[in-house]
Amino acid sequence: KGGGDSGQIVKVLAIVAVVLLVLGGGGYGMVQLLKGDGSSDLDWLPTESKGYLKIQVAAIWNANLVQNFKNSKAGQSFAEDMAKGFGKGPQDLKEVITSMAPAANNGLVLLRATQPFDLATIKTLHPTATETSHGSGTYLKQGSTAIYLADATTLLTGSEATIQAIITRG
């Protein structure tokens, strides 16, 4: 109170709080990222990602808060446009994860569906896409973009280099 050490105490407490956060939540996230065993959303991201955004689409789409939008012309148009890309509307997508990478061509969008994606439907929706192989994986290439069906309910899309790197990592 009278010694003027309160600034030092605040600094020490701030340092302790940062260390606890890093060793707690941040440390766990880094372990998951480095572990790379398929158990984390971070395993799919390009290694140069600086962050990611995860949206639970179906949960939001079915929430009472968005029912007016969902039933509006704009909401119906949104759902139709989304289905035109990969054969799934917002009600079919468990989650969408997008990575934030320093270079614009290194981004990734991961879609997890509640039901399996249909490769034939995806090919029909992207008629100019060509089937291409890399390592043990096959993906669709359309221009500089690639679409990779990692498993029945997980679809990845991004630059061809990003998709190839993910296939190589396994």
Accessible surface in RSA format (square Angstrom, percent):
REM  Atomic radii and reference values for relative SASA: ProtOr
REM  Chains: A
REM  Algorithm: Lee & Richards
REM  Probe-radius: 1.40
REM  Slices: 20
REM RES _ NUM      All-atoms   Total-Side   Main-Chain    Non-polar    All polar
REM                ABS   REL    ABS   REL    ABS   REL    ABS   REL    ABS   REL
RES LYS A   1   260.98 127.3 173.92 106.7  87.06 207.3 132.67 119.4 128.31 136.7
RES GLY A   2    80.18  98.9   0.00   N/A  80.18  98.9  40.38 110.8  39.80  89.1
RES GLY A   3    66.13  81.5   0.00   N/A  66.13  81.5  35.97  98.7  30.16  67.5
RES GLY A   4    68.20  84.1   0.00   N/A  68.20  84.1  38.86 106.6  29.34  65.7
RES ASP A   5    89.54  62.7  87.08  86.7   2.46   5.8  20.02  47.1  69.52  69.3
RES SER A   6    80.70  68.2  77.07 102.9   3.63   8.4  46.20  98.4  34.50  48.3
RES GLY A   7    40.52  50.0   0.00   N/A  40.52  50.0  37.17 102.0   3.35   7.5
RES GLN A   8   106.97  59.8 105.92  77.4   1.05   2.5  38.80  82.6  68.17  51.7
RES ILE A   9   101.19  57.6  98.99  73.7   2.20   5.3 101.15  72.8   0.04   0.1
RES VAL A  10    96.87  63.7  95.73  86.7   1.14   2.7  96.28  83.7   0.59   1.6
RES LYS A  11   123.31  60.2 120.54  74.0   2.77   6.6  78.06  70.3  45.25  48.2
RES VAL A  12    85.91  56.5  85.39  77.3   0.52   1.3  85.85  74.6   0.05   0.1
RES LEU A  13   112.21  62.5 108.17  77.4   4.04  10.1 108.50  76.2   3.71  10.0
RES ALA A  14    52.48  48.3  43.71  67.5   8.77  20.0  51.65  72.7   0.83   2.2
RES ILE A  15   111.80  63.6 109.59  81.6   2.21   5.3 111.79  80.5   0.00   0.0
RES VAL A  16    71.71  47.2  69.93  63.3   1.78   4.3  71.71  62.3   0.00   0.0
RES ALA A  17    49.16  45.2  44.13  68.1   5.03  11.4  48.58  68.4   0.58   1.5
RES VAL A  18    88.22  58.1  87.77  79.5   0.45   1.1  88.22  76.7   0.00   0.0
RES VAL A  19    70.90  46.7  69.03  62.5   1.87   4.5  70.90  61.6   0.00   0.0
RES LEU A  20   117.27  65.3 110.67  79.2   6.60  16.6 110.96  77.9   6.31  17.0
RES LEU A  21   127.25  70.9 124.04  88.7   3.21   8.1 125.47  88.1   1.78   4.8
RES VAL A  22    87.19  57.4  86.09  77.9   1.10   2.7  87.16  75.7   0.03   0.1
RES LEU A  23   132.84  74.0 109.80  78.6  23.04  57.9 110.40  77.5  22.44  60.4
RES GLY A  24    39.97  49.3   0.00   N/A  39.97  49.3  35.48  97.4   4.50  10.1
RES GLY A  25    56.92  70.2   0.00   N/A  56.92  70.2  40.95 112.4  15.97  35.8
RES GLY A  26    39.42  48.6   0.00   N/A  39.42  48.6  33.63  92.3   5.79  13.0
RES GLY A  27    20.49  25.3   0.00   N/A  20.49  25.3  20.23  55.5   0.26   0.6
RES TYR A  28   145.04  67.7 138.95  79.1   6.09  15.9 107.27  80.6  37.77  46.6
RES GLY A  29    22.27  27.5   0.00   N/A  22.27  27.5  22.02  60.4   0.25   0.6
RES MET A  30   103.98  53.8 103.46  68.5   0.52   1.2  76.58  65.1  27.41  36.3
RES VAL A  31    87.72  57.7  85.01  77.0   2.71   6.5  87.09  75.7   0.63   1.7
RES GLN A  32    19.68  11.0  19.32  14.1   0.36   0.9   5.16  11.0  14.52  11.0
RES LEU A  33    72.96  40.6  61.36  43.9  11.60  29.2  61.36  43.1  11.60  31.2
RES LEU A  34   141.78  79.0 111.41  79.7  30.37  76.3 114.46  80.4  27.31  73.5
RES LYS A  35   107.50  52.4  76.53  47.0  30.97  73.7  53.02  47.7  54.48  58.0
RES GLY A  36    48.57  59.9   0.00   N/A  48.57  59.9  17.65  48.4  30.92  69.3
RES ASP A  37    84.89  59.5  47.06  46.8  37.83  89.5  37.85  89.1  47.04  46.9
RES GLY A  38    55.47  68.4   0.00   N/A  55.47  68.4  26.33  72.2  29.14  65.3
RES SER A  39    77.87  65.8  35.69  47.6  42.18  97.2  46.84  99.7  31.04  43.5
RES SER A  40    18.55  15.7  10.46  14.0   8.09  18.6  10.69  22.8   7.86  11.0
RES ASP A  41    21.91  15.3  17.42  17.3   4.48  10.6   1.99   4.7  19.92  19.9
RES LEU A  42    29.01  16.2  28.12  20.1   0.89   2.2  28.12  19.7   0.89   2.4
RES ASP A  43    22.54  15.8   8.81   8.8  13.74  32.5  12.70  29.9   9.85   9.8
RES TRP A  44    52.59  21.1  52.51  25.4   0.08   0.2  50.24  26.8   2.35   3.8
RES LEU A  45     7.98   4.4   6.14   4.4   1.85   4.6   6.14   4.3   1.85   5.0
RES PRO A  46     8.29   6.0   2.99   2.7   5.30  19.3   6.45   5.3   1.84  11.5
RES THR A  47   111.27  79.1  79.57  80.7  31.70  75.6  60.18  80.8  51.09  77.2
RES GLU A  48    62.86  36.1  54.88  41.5   7.99  19.0  38.30  74.1  24.56  20.1
RES SER A  49    26.74  22.6   5.82   7.8  20.92  48.2   5.82  12.4  20.92  29.3
RES LYS A  50   160.98  78.5 122.80  75.3  38.19  90.9  77.33  69.6  83.65  89.1
RES GLY A  51    27.14  33.5   0.00   N/A  27.14  33.5  26.17  71.8   0.97   2.2
RES TYR A  52    84.65  39.5  62.16  35.4  22.50  58.5  28.48  21.4  56.17  69.2
RES LEU A  53    90.96  50.7  90.27  64.6   0.69   1.7  90.60  63.6   0.36   1.0
RES LYS A  54    88.16  43.0  62.13  38.1  26.03  62.0  25.88  23.3  62.28  66.3
RES ILE A  55    64.85  36.9  61.92  46.1   2.93   7.1  64.85  46.7   0.00   0.0
RES GLN A  56   102.01  57.0  99.03  72.4   2.98   7.1  19.81  42.2  82.20  62.3
RES VAL A  57    17.25  11.3  16.19  14.7   1.05   2.5  16.98  14.8   0.27   0.7
RES ALA A  58    14.85  13.7  14.85  22.9   0.00   0.0  14.85  20.9   0.00   0.0
RES ALA A  59    62.70  57.6  43.10  66.5  19.60  44.6  53.54  75.4   9.16  24.3
RES ILE A  60    90.24  51.4  88.61  66.0   1.63   3.9  90.24  65.0   0.00   0.0
RES TRP A  61    18.84   7.6  18.55   9.0   0.29   0.7  14.94   8.0   3.90   6.3
RES ASN A  62    84.12  58.0  63.98  61.8  20.14  48.5  26.31  63.3  57.81  55.9
RES ALA A  63    39.50  36.3  30.11  46.5   9.39  21.4  39.50  55.6   0.00   0.0
RES ASN A  64   138.87  95.8 120.22 116.2  18.64  44.9  32.62  78.5 106.25 102.7
RES LEU A  65   166.60  92.8 137.38  98.3  29.22  73.5 144.92 101.8  21.68  58.4
RES VAL A  66    31.89  21.0  30.26  27.4   1.64   3.9  31.89  27.7   0.00   0.0
RES GLN A  67    50.24  28.1  50.22  36.7   0.03   0.1  32.09  68.3  18.16  13.8
RES ASN A  68   136.77  94.3 125.27 121.1  11.50  27.7  33.87  81.5 102.90  99.5
RES PHE A  69    90.81  45.4  83.95  52.0   6.85  17.8  88.67  53.8   2.14   6.1
RES LYS A  70    55.23  26.9  51.35  31.5   3.89   9.3  27.69  24.9  27.54  29.3
RES ASN A  71   101.87  70.3  83.90  81.1  17.98  43.3  26.75  64.4  75.12  72.6
RES SER A  72    41.85  35.4  31.67  42.3  10.18  23.4  40.81  86.9   1.04   1.5
RES LYS A  73   182.95  89.3 172.39 105.8  10.56  25.1 116.71 105.0  66.24  70.6
RES ALA A  74    62.14  57.1  47.91  73.9  14.23  32.4  56.08  79.0   6.06  16.0
RES GLY A  75     0.00   0.0   0.00   N/A   0.00   0.0   0.00   0.0   0.00   0.0
RES GLN A  76    93.77  52.4  90.90  66.4   2.87   6.8  27.21  57.9  66.56  50.5
RES SER A  77    52.59  44.4  50.74  67.7   1.85   4.3  25.47  54.2  27.12  38.0
RES PHE A  78    88.71  44.4  83.41  51.7   5.30  13.8  87.79  53.2   0.92   2.6
RES ALA A  79    19.97  18.4  18.55  28.6   1.42   3.2  18.87  26.6   1.10   2.9
RES GLU A  80   106.86  61.4 101.54  76.8   5.32  12.7  37.88  73.3  68.98  56.3
RES ASP A  81    82.34  57.7  70.37  70.0  11.97  28.3  25.89  60.9  56.44  56.3
RES MET A  82    50.02  25.9  37.21  24.6  12.81  30.5  47.73  40.6   2.29   3.0
RES ALA A  83    35.07  32.2  32.37  50.0   2.69   6.1  32.62  45.9   2.45   6.5
RES LYS A  84   131.73  64.3 123.72  75.9   8.01  19.1  80.36  72.3  51.37  54.7
RES GLY A  85    20.01  24.7   0.00   N/A  20.01  24.7  19.70  54.1   0.30   0.7
RES PHE A  86    39.77  19.9  37.92  23.5   1.84   4.8  37.92  23.0   1.84   5.3
RES GLY A  87    32.44  40.0   0.00   N/A  32.44  40.0   8.35  22.9  24.08  53.9
RES LYS A  88    24.33  11.9  22.98  14.1   1.35   3.2   3.32   3.0  21.00  22.4
RES GLY A  89     3.04   3.7   0.00   N/A   3.04   3.7   1.61   4.4   1.43   3.2
RES PRO A  90     0.30   0.2   0.30   0.3   0.00   0.0   0.30   0.2   0.00   0.0
RES GLN A  91    87.74  49.1  75.32  55.0  12.43  29.6  35.55  75.7  52.19  39.6
RES ASP A  92    39.21  27.5  39.19  39.0   0.02   0.1   2.70   6.3  36.51  36.4
RES LEU A  93     0.31   0.2   0.31   0.2   0.00   0.0   0.31   0.2   0.00   0.0
RES LYS A  94   115.83  56.5 110.95  68.1   4.88  11.6  61.07  55.0  54.76  58.3
RES GLU A  95     9.08   5.2   9.08   6.9   0.00   0.0   0.00   0.0   9.08   7.4
RES VAL A  96    19.44  12.8  19.16  17.3   0.28   0.7  19.16  16.6   0.28   0.8
RES ILE A  97     0.87   0.5   0.20   0.2   0.67   1.6   0.20   0.1   0.67   1.8
RES THR A  98    39.93  28.4  39.93  40.5   0.00   0.0  32.55  43.7   7.38  11.2
RES SER A  99    11.28   9.5   0.00   0.0  11.28  26.0   0.00   0.0  11.28  15.8
RES MET A 100    98.48  51.0  93.04  61.6   5.45  13.0  62.77  53.4  35.72  47.3
RES ALA A 101    23.85  21.9   0.11   0.2  23.75  54.0   1.14   1.6  22.71  60.2
RES PRO A 102    92.35  67.3  49.39  45.0  42.95 156.1  61.17  50.5  31.18 193.8
RES ALA A 103    40.98  37.7  32.81  50.6   8.17  18.6  39.87  56.1   1.11   2.9
RES ALA A 104   113.35 104.2  69.49 107.2  43.85  99.8  82.51 116.2  30.84  81.7
RES ASN A 105   101.15  69.8  89.90  86.9  11.25  27.1  39.68  95.5  61.46  59.4
RES ASN A 106    35.07  24.2  35.07  33.9   0.00   0.0   0.00   0.0  35.07  33.9
RES GLY A 107    24.25  29.9   0.00   N/A  24.25  29.9  21.30  58.4   2.95   6.6
RES LEU A 108     4.57   2.5   0.40   0.3   4.17  10.5   1.06   0.7   3.51   9.4
RES VAL A 109    50.77  33.4  50.77  46.0   0.00   0.0  50.77  44.1   0.00   0.0
RES LEU A 110     0.40   0.2   0.40   0.3   0.00   0.0   0.40   0.3   0.00   0.0
RES LEU A 111    11.25   6.3  11.25   8.0   0.00   0.0  11.25   7.9   0.00   0.0
RES ARG A 112    46.10  19.4  46.10  23.5   0.00   0.0  15.03  20.5  31.06  18.8
RES ALA A 113     5.66   5.2   0.00   0.0   5.66  12.9   0.00   0.0   5.66  15.0
RES THR A 114    69.27  49.3  44.13  44.7  25.14  59.9  42.53  57.1  26.73  40.4
RES GLN A 115   113.80  63.6 113.80  83.2   0.00   0.0  39.29  83.6  74.51  56.5
RES PRO A 116    75.93  55.3  67.09  61.2   8.84  32.1  67.09  55.4   8.84  54.9
RES PHE A 117    12.32   6.2   0.00   0.0  12.32  32.1   0.00   0.0  12.32  35.3
RES ASP A 118    78.40  54.9  71.64  71.3   6.76  16.0  31.05  73.1  47.35  47.2
RES LEU A 119    73.61  41.0  70.04  50.1   3.56   9.0  70.04  49.2   3.56   9.6
RES ALA A 120    63.54  58.4  56.38  87.0   7.16  16.3  60.11  84.6   3.43   9.1
RES THR A 121    49.71  35.4  45.75  46.4   3.95   9.4  31.79  42.7  17.92  27.1
RES ILE A 122     0.60   0.3   0.60   0.4   0.00   0.0   0.60   0.4   0.00   0.0
RES LYS A 123    80.86  39.4  75.72  46.5   5.14  12.2  42.68  38.4  38.18  40.7
RES THR A 124   102.90  73.2  85.48  86.7  17.42  41.5  67.65  90.9  35.25  53.3
RES LEU A 125    60.96  33.9  38.41  27.5  22.55  56.7  41.78  29.3  19.18  51.6
RES HIS A 126    30.56  16.7  28.82  20.0   1.75   4.5  25.46  26.2   5.10   5.9
RES PRO A 127   109.69  79.9  77.48  70.6  32.21 117.1  82.90  68.4  26.79 166.5
RES THR A 128   101.26  72.0  79.48  80.6  21.78  51.9  81.75 109.8  19.51  29.5
RES ALA A 129    18.41  16.9   0.65   1.0  17.75  40.4   0.65   0.9  17.75  47.0
RES THR A 130    82.24  58.5  78.09  79.2   4.14   9.9  71.23  95.7  11.01  16.6
RES GLU A 131   101.23  58.1  68.28  51.7  32.95  78.5  26.80  51.8  74.43  60.8
RES THR A 132    39.79  28.3  34.39  34.9   5.40  12.9  34.09  45.8   5.70   8.6
RES SER A 133    82.71  69.9  57.94  77.3  24.78  57.1  33.62  71.6  49.10  68.8
RES HIS A 134    53.96  29.5  49.12  34.1   4.85  12.4  39.02  40.2  14.94  17.4
RES GLY A 135    76.57  94.4   0.00   N/A  76.57  94.4  40.16 110.2  36.42  81.6
RES SER A 136   121.53 102.7  73.64  98.3  47.89 110.3  58.45 124.5  63.07  88.4
RES GLY A 137     7.02   8.7   0.00   N/A   7.02   8.7   6.13  16.8   0.89   2.0
RES THR A 138    64.83  46.1  48.57  49.2  16.26  38.7  25.03  33.6  39.80  60.2
RES TYR A 139     3.98   1.9   0.00   0.0   3.98  10.4   3.98   3.0   0.00   0.0
RES LEU A 140     6.73   3.7   6.44   4.6   0.29   0.7   6.49   4.6   0.24   0.6
RES LYS A 141    72.38  35.3  69.70  42.8   2.68   6.4  21.26  19.1  51.11  54.4
RES GLN A 142    65.73  36.8  59.19  43.3   6.54  15.6  21.60  46.0  44.12  33.5
RES GLY A 143    61.57  75.9   0.00   N/A  61.57  75.9  45.89 125.9  15.68  35.1
RES SER A 144    92.90  78.5  77.96 104.0  14.94  34.4  51.49 109.6  41.41  58.0
RES THR A 145    60.65  43.1  60.34  61.2   0.31   0.7  29.56  39.7  31.09  47.0
RES ALA A 146     0.00   0.0   0.00   0.0   0.00   0.0   0.00   0.0   0.00   0.0
RES ILE A 147    10.91   6.2   8.77   6.5   2.15   5.2   8.77   6.3   2.15   5.8
RES TYR A 148    34.11  15.9  34.11  19.4   0.00   0.0   6.52   4.9  27.59  34.0
RES LEU A 149    50.05  27.9  31.04  22.2  19.01  47.8  31.04  21.8  19.01  51.1
RES ALA A 150    29.15  26.8   1.47   2.3  27.68  63.0   1.50   2.1  27.65  73.2
RES ASP A 151    73.59  51.5  61.84  61.6  11.75  27.8  44.61 105.0  28.98  28.9
RES ALA A 152    58.82  54.1  44.92  69.3  13.89  31.6  51.92  73.1   6.90  18.3
RES THR A 153    44.41  31.6  44.20  44.8   0.21   0.5  21.21  28.5  23.19  35.1
RES THR A 154     4.23   3.0   4.23   4.3   0.00   0.0   0.00   0.0   4.23   6.4
RES LEU A 155     0.13   0.1   0.13   0.1   0.00   0.0   0.13   0.1   0.00   0.0
RES LEU A 156     0.00   0.0   0.00   0.0   0.00   0.0   0.00   0.0   0.00   0.0
RES THR A 157    16.66  11.8  15.87  16.1   0.79   1.9  11.85  15.9   4.81   7.3
RES GLY A 158    12.72  15.7   0.00   N/A  12.72  15.7  12.72  34.9   0.00   0.0
RES SER A 159    22.22  18.8  14.90  19.9   7.31  16.8  17.29  36.8   4.92   6.9
RES GLU A 160    37.00  21.2  36.02  27.3   0.98   2.3  11.54  22.3  25.46  20.8
RES ALA A 161    69.12  63.6  58.32  90.0  10.80  24.6  61.48  86.6   7.64  20.2
RES THR A 162     6.36   4.5   1.40   1.4   4.96  11.8   5.46   7.3   0.90   1.4
RES ILE A 163     0.00   0.0   0.00   0.0   0.00   0.0   0.00   0.0   0.00   0.0
RES GLN A 164    51.41  28.7  51.24  37.4   0.17   0.4   5.01  10.7  46.40  35.2
RES ALA A 165    52.57  48.3  44.21  68.2   8.37  19.0  51.32  72.3   1.25   3.3
RES ILE A 166     8.18   4.7   6.23   4.6   1.95   4.7   6.23   4.5   1.95   5.3
RES ILE A 167    11.32   6.4   2.00   1.5   9.32  22.5   4.90   3.5   6.43  17.4
RES THR A 168   103.21  73.4  72.16  73.2  31.05  74.0  72.03  96.8  31.18  47.1
RES ARG A 169   102.14  42.9  63.08  32.2  39.06  93.0  59.85  81.8  42.29  25.6
RES GLY A 170    98.39 121.3   0.00   N/A  98.39 121.3  51.14 140.4  47.25 105.8
END  Absolute sums over single chains surface
CHAIN  1 A    10398.4       8039.4       2359.0       6695.1       3703.3
END  Absolute sums over all chains
TOTAL         10398.4       8039.4       2359.0       6695.1       3703.3
